[in-house]
Structures are given as structure tokens and as C-alpha cells.
Amino acid sequence: MEIETITTEAQLCAFFMLEFNSLPGWTCHPEAAGFDVLVVHEDGRQIGVEAKLALNAKVADQILPSLGDEFYGRPGPDHRLVIVSKITDASAGIKKMLEHLGVRVLVASKYSRLKGCSHGFSIESELFWPEKDLPRWGYYNRMFDWWPETRCAVPSVVTTLPAGVPSPVRLTPWKESALRVIAQMRQQGFITAKQIASYGIGVTAWTQSPGIKPAWLRRGTSRGQWLETEHMPAFDKQHPDVYALAVAEVAAKAMEPLELTP
């Protein structure tokens, strides 16, 4: 059986996530924390991944932290990784540079499976064999630990978003908070500025018009109440699984008994 050629970064990410998700304890989150893929272990360990069909300077800029990130304590993953479909004579130097800087580079290879043919990265041996302290031919380094002060925020659920696509729809911490605002607004029929702020996000984007664009909310009949309009972005349609979780959380909170204060 002829193996298909990888022609898009989305395909590259799909093969990578399929293989990594099969490893015990690891979960791939597509388009999370600013990476094409954020891989998270059940013990909290994280790997930030960028994908490129051809290794170039752009992906080096994407995968490396910005200057001063460690000084300001910005969140980051424990390890950084680039996945590519091939290495050419022109890109071999970039691979060498990245690995000297603490970024591993994995190349997709073709291999046969019992149920057909596919692409793989030999993740378990390429990334984790050095951690087993077992002998092996060749030179294999442990992944460099960037030791971030704060790890990346992990999405509350594993989404079905495609990774490695142009202009991706990303699930960010802000958007997760926005989905909770929408869920509470629809549950009670309105929302207040204080309630929006309680989710840790600004009120301005919801209640004020940015330039010529209309505001997402309009004033209700009672003072302080804001109502949803047709201009509300379809965050719930972009992330239906996360929105369903937000709805459940709001419903559960509404059922909690009131606490009387003396």
C-alpha cells in the first residue's frame, strides 16, 4: 500500500497527535497556549509543539520564547519541539541550531502498520528513551527543560479543533471565561458588569462599541442589566464542547444552597 505524502501542516499535526495520544499519560491539545499543539502529561509536564512542512527561520521564531519571558515570569512549557515533514541540505543547519538552543526537531517518517501504512515520529524512542537510562546505539539527548516559573494554561477539555491550519480558531483562557459569561447570561436572561468582571475579563469589549462595530450587549430594562444581541461572536459554536461544560458549571452553581451570613 502506498503511503500518502504529507502536504499540509494539519496532516503533520494529525499524525503527530495520533501517535502521542497513544502513549500512556499524555494528551494533545490542538491550538492551545499559542502552539500548534500543547502536549500535557497527567503529572503536569508540558511540551509546546510547532509544525512546519519545511524547516525555516520562521518556525525558529515561533518556537523560541520571546526575550525577557523568563524575567517577567510569562507562562511556558517544560519542553519545546518542532515537527517537520523532511530535512533538506538547506535546513539541516537550522535543525542543528535549534537543538543547540534546547529545541528538539522530529522528522516524520513512513512506516507500516498491521492495518495499513502511515507516518510516524518514533516519539517514544526519540524523546523518552534517554530518560530510561538504557543503552542504545547512537547519540540521544534528554529534552532540554526550560524550567518555566509558570506552565501554560491547559484547556479545560480536549477540543476537536484541527491543529496546524492557517488562521486557527484557538481556545484561550480568555475565551473559556467568555463562554462562562455567555452560559450565565443565557441561564438567567441577562448579565451584569460585575458578573462579567468576576470571570477575570474586561467589561469594555462586551458593553461598548469598538469603533464602527456594534457592541455585543445592549442595555436591559433594569439598570445594570445587559442583554445579548445578534452581534455576539459565536464562541459557543466555535467550541461547543467547552460551552456545554460551562453550561453545566453554571447550572450546578445555581443549584447550590444559599449561605446565610450572621
C-alpha positions as CSV (number, residue, x, y, z in Angstrom):
1,M,0.0,0.0,0.0
2,E,1.4,3.4,-1.0
3,I,1.7,5.9,1.8
4,E,0.2,9.3,1.2
5,T,2.6,12.3,1.0
6,I,2.2,14.9,3.8
7,T,1.2,18.1,2.0
8,T,-0.1,20.2,4.9
9,E,0.9,21.1,8.4
10,A,-2.6,20.0,9.5
11,Q,-1.7,16.4,8.3
12,L,1.6,16.6,10.1
13,C,-0.1,17.6,13.3
14,A,-2.8,14.9,12.9
15,F,-0.2,12.1,12.6
16,F,1.8,13.5,15.5
17,M,-1.2,13.8,17.8
18,L,-2.4,10.3,16.9
19,E,0.9,8.8,17.9
20,F,1.4,10.9,21.0
21,N,-2.1,10.3,22.3
22,S,-1.4,6.6,22.3
23,L,1.4,7.0,24.9
24,P,0.2,6.4,28.5
25,G,-0.5,9.6,30.4
26,W,-0.1,12.0,27.5
27,T,-2.8,14.2,26.0
28,C,-2.5,16.5,22.9
29,H,-4.4,19.8,23.0
30,P,-4.6,21.3,19.4
31,E,-4.1,25.1,19.0
32,A,-3.5,25.8,22.7
33,A,-1.3,28.2,24.6
34,G,-0.1,29.8,21.3
35,F,1.3,26.5,20.0
36,D,0.1,24.3,17.2
37,V,-0.1,21.5,19.8
38,L,0.3,21.6,23.5
39,V,1.1,18.1,24.8
40,V,0.4,17.6,28.5
41,H,1.3,14.7,30.8
42,E,-1.0,13.7,33.7
43,D,1.8,14.8,36.1
44,G,1.7,18.4,34.6
45,R,4.7,18.2,32.4
46,Q,4.2,20.1,29.1
47,I,5.6,20.1,25.5
48,G,4.9,23.0,23.2
49,V,5.0,22.0,19.5
50,E,5.2,23.9,16.3
51,A,4.7,22.2,12.9
52,K,6.3,23.1,9.5
53,L,6.4,21.2,6.3
54,A,9.9,22.7,5.7
55,L,12.2,23.8,8.5
56,N,12.9,27.5,8.2
57,A,13.7,30.6,10.3
58,K,10.0,31.4,10.8
59,V,9.4,28.3,12.9
60,A,12.5,29.1,14.9
61,D,10.9,32.5,15.8
62,Q,7.6,30.8,16.7
63,I,9.0,28.0,18.9
64,L,11.6,30.1,20.9
65,P,10.4,32.2,23.8
66,S,10.5,36.0,23.5
67,L,13.4,37.8,25.1
68,G,12.6,38.6,28.7
69,D,9.8,36.0,29.1
70,E,11.7,34.3,31.9
71,F,12.3,37.7,33.6
72,Y,8.6,38.6,33.6
73,G,7.6,35.1,34.6
74,R,5.4,34.5,31.5
75,P,3.9,31.0,31.2
76,G,5.7,28.4,29.1
77,P,6.0,24.7,28.6
78,D,8.7,22.5,30.1
79,H,10.0,21.4,26.7
80,R,9.8,22.8,23.1
81,L,9.6,20.7,20.0
82,V,9.4,21.3,16.2
83,I,7.9,18.7,13.9
84,V,8.7,18.7,10.1
85,S,8.0,16.5,7.1
86,K,11.6,16.5,6.0
87,I,15.1,17.9,6.4
88,T,17.0,19.1,3.4
89,D,20.5,20.3,2.9
90,A,19.3,23.8,3.2
91,S,17.5,23.2,6.6
92,A,20.0,20.9,8.3
93,G,21.8,23.9,9.8
94,I,18.6,25.2,11.3
95,K,17.9,21.9,12.9
96,K,21.4,21.9,14.4
97,M,20.9,25.4,15.6
98,L,17.5,24.7,17.3
99,E,18.8,21.6,19.0
100,H,21.8,23.6,20.4
101,L,19.3,26.1,21.7
102,G,17.2,23.4,23.5
103,V,14.5,22.7,20.9
104,R,14.2,19.2,19.6
105,V,13.3,18.6,16.0
106,L,11.4,15.5,14.9
107,V,11.0,14.4,11.3
108,A,8.0,12.4,10.1
109,S,9.0,9.0,8.6
110,K,7.0,6.4,6.7
111,Y,6.4,3.1,8.3
112,S,4.0,0.1,8.0
113,R,1.3,-0.8,10.5
114,L,-0.6,-4.1,10.8
115,K,-3.7,-2.3,9.5
116,G,-2.0,-0.3,6.8
117,C,0.7,2.3,6.2
118,S,1.1,5.7,7.8
119,H,3.6,8.2,9.1
120,G,5.2,8.3,12.5
121,F,7.8,10.1,14.6
122,S,9.1,7.3,16.8
123,I,8.2,9.5,19.7
124,E,8.7,7.0,22.5
125,S,12.3,6.2,21.4
126,E,13.3,9.6,20.1
127,L,12.1,11.7,23.1
128,F,11.8,9.3,26.0
129,W,14.4,6.6,25.6
130,P,17.2,8.8,27.1
131,E,15.0,9.1,30.3
132,K,15.0,5.3,30.7
133,D,18.8,5.3,31.2
134,L,19.1,2.2,29.0
135,P,21.9,1.6,26.5
136,R,21.3,2.4,22.9
137,W,23.3,2.9,19.7
138,G,23.7,6.5,18.6
139,Y,23.5,9.8,20.4
140,Y,20.3,10.8,22.1
141,N,19.8,13.7,24.4
142,R,17.1,14.2,27.0
143,M,14.8,17.0,26.1
144,F,16.0,20.3,27.5
145,D,13.9,21.5,30.5
146,W,13.1,25.3,30.1
147,W,12.0,25.3,33.7
148,P,9.3,27.9,33.4
149,E,8.1,29.7,36.5
150,T,4.5,29.1,35.4
151,R,3.4,26.5,33.0
152,C,0.9,27.2,30.2
153,A,-2.8,27.3,30.9
154,V,-4.3,24.0,29.8
155,P,-7.8,24.0,28.2
156,S,-10.5,22.5,30.4
157,V,-11.4,19.9,27.8
158,V,-9.6,18.3,24.9
159,T,-11.1,20.0,21.8
160,T,-11.6,18.6,18.3
161,L,-10.0,21.7,16.7
162,P,-7.7,20.9,13.8
163,A,-4.0,21.9,14.5
164,G,-1.6,23.5,12.1
165,V,-4.2,25.3,10.0
166,P,-4.0,28.8,8.7
167,S,-5.7,31.4,10.9
168,P,-6.6,28.8,13.5
169,V,-9.6,29.0,15.9
170,R,-7.8,28.9,19.3
171,L,-9.3,28.1,22.7
172,T,-7.7,30.6,25.0
173,P,-8.2,31.2,28.8
174,W,-10.0,34.4,27.9
175,K,-12.4,32.6,25.6
176,E,-13.1,29.9,28.2
177,S,-14.1,32.8,30.6
178,A,-16.2,34.3,27.9
179,L,-18.0,31.1,27.4
180,R,-18.9,31.0,31.1
181,V,-20.2,34.6,30.8
182,I,-22.4,33.6,27.9
183,A,-23.6,30.5,29.8
184,Q,-24.6,32.5,32.9
185,M,-26.2,35.3,30.8
186,R,-28.4,32.8,29.0
187,Q,-29.2,30.9,32.2
188,Q,-30.5,34.0,34.0
189,G,-31.6,36.0,31.0
190,F,-29.2,38.9,31.5
191,I,-25.7,39.6,32.8
192,T,-24.2,42.4,34.9
193,A,-20.9,44.2,34.5
194,K,-19.9,42.9,38.0
195,Q,-20.7,39.3,36.9
196,I,-18.6,39.7,33.7
197,A,-15.6,41.0,35.7
198,S,-16.0,38.1,38.2
199,Y,-14.7,35.8,35.5
200,G,-11.5,37.8,35.3
201,I,-12.1,39.5,31.9
202,G,-12.8,43.1,31.0
203,V,-16.2,44.5,30.6
204,T,-15.5,47.0,27.8
205,A,-15.4,44.5,24.9
206,W,-18.9,43.4,25.9
207,T,-20.7,46.7,26.6
208,Q,-19.0,49.3,24.4
209,S,-18.8,49.7,20.7
210,P,-15.2,49.3,19.3
211,G,-15.3,52.0,16.5
212,I,-17.9,51.3,13.9
213,K,-18.7,47.8,15.1
214,P,-21.7,47.4,17.4
215,A,-21.4,46.3,21.0
216,W,-22.1,42.6,21.8
217,L,-24.6,43.5,24.5
218,R,-27.4,46.1,24.9
219,R,-28.9,47.7,28.0
220,G,-31.8,45.9,29.6
221,T,-34.9,47.4,31.1
222,S,-33.5,47.3,34.6
223,R,-30.5,49.3,35.5
224,G,-27.2,47.4,35.5
225,Q,-28.6,44.5,33.3
226,W,-27.1,43.7,29.9
227,L,-28.7,41.6,27.2
228,E,-27.3,39.5,24.4
229,T,-27.5,40.9,20.8
230,E,-27.1,39.3,17.4
231,H,-23.6,40.9,17.4
232,M,-22.3,38.4,20.0
233,P,-19.4,36.4,18.5
234,A,-20.3,32.7,18.1
235,F,-17.9,31.4,20.7
236,D,-20.3,28.7,21.6
237,K,-20.4,27.4,18.0
238,Q,-16.6,27.5,17.8
239,H,-16.2,25.5,21.0
240,P,-19.4,23.5,21.6
241,D,-17.8,21.0,24.0
242,V,-16.3,23.8,26.2
243,Y,-19.6,25.7,26.1
244,A,-21.5,22.6,27.2
245,L,-19.2,22.3,30.2
246,A,-19.7,26.0,31.0
247,V,-23.5,25.5,30.9
248,A,-23.2,22.5,33.3
249,E,-21.0,24.5,35.7
250,V,-23.4,27.5,35.7
251,A,-26.4,25.2,36.3
252,A,-24.6,23.4,39.1
253,K,-23.7,26.7,40.8
254,A,-27.3,27.9,40.5
255,M,-28.4,24.8,42.4
256,E,-26.1,25.4,45.3
257,P,-27.9,26.3,48.6
258,L,-27.6,29.9,49.6
259,E,-25.3,30.6,52.6
260,L,-26.8,32.9,55.3
261,T,-24.4,35.3,56.9
262,P,-24.9,36.3,60.5
